[in-house]
Amino acid sequence: MYGEIKKFRRDLGVGVIRAEDGRAYRFEGTDIRNRFEDLEGQEVHFQLGELKARDIIVLAGSPWSAFGSIGI
């Protein structure tokens, strides 16, 4: 699923993604698979877990910056 990070509290390590279906999903910073400094406003791809977004990939920059840090 695709969406946009609307809020991220770095001090708490939690945030909210507004998905393409219009719903808001919470997430934890540890669920972001690639690192990006300023997360708010970034487009992302993610999977839905039981109660939150998981396996989040920030879709910014080159493909190497988006996928290069993901362990295989």
C-alpha positions in Angstrom: 0.0 0.0 0.0 1.2 3.6 -0.7 0.8 6.6 1.5 2.5 9.7 3.0 4.0 10.2 6.4 1.9 12.9 8.0 3.5 13.0 11.5 6.6 11.5 13.1 7.7 12.0 16.6 11.4 11.2 16.6 11.5 11.5 20.4 8.8 8.9 20.8 9.7 6.9 17.7 6.1 6.8 16.4 4.2 8.3 13.6 1.1 8.3 11.3 0.8 7.5 7.6 -2.1 8.7 5.6 -2.7 5.9 3.1 -4.0 6.0 -0.5 -7.3 4.5 0.9 -7.7 7.7 3.0 -7.2 5.9 6.3 -4.5 6.7 8.9 -2.2 4.0 10.1 0.2 4.3 13.1 3.8 3.0 12.8 6.9 2.7 14.8 10.3 4.1 13.6 11.8 0.7 13.8 9.4 -0.4 11.0 11.2 1.9 8.5 13.5 -0.3 6.3 15.6 2.6 4.9 16.7 5.7 6.8 15.7 9.2 5.8 16.3 12.3 7.8 13.1 14.3 7.4 10.2 11.8 7.3 7.2 14.1 7.4 5.7 14.6 3.9 7.6 11.6 2.4 5.8 9.1 0.2 6.1 5.6 1.4 5.2 2.0 0.5 4.2 -0.3 3.4 2.5 -3.5 4.5 -0.4 -3.6 6.9 0.2 -5.5 10.1 -2.5 -6.4 12.6 -2.9 -2.9 14.0 -0.3 -0.8 12.3 1.9 -0.2 9.2 5.0 -2.2 8.9 7.9 -2.9 6.5 7.9 0.8 5.5 10.1 2.0 2.6 10.6 5.7 2.0 10.2 6.4 -1.7 12.7 9.3 -2.0 15.9 9.8 -3.8 17.6 7.3 -6.1 16.7 3.6 -6.0 20.0 3.0 -4.3 19.1 5.3 -1.4 15.6 3.9 -1.2 16.6 0.2 -1.3 20.4 0.1 -0.8 20.2 -0.2 3.0 17.7 -3.0 3.0 19.3 -6.3 4.1 18.6 -9.3 2.0 
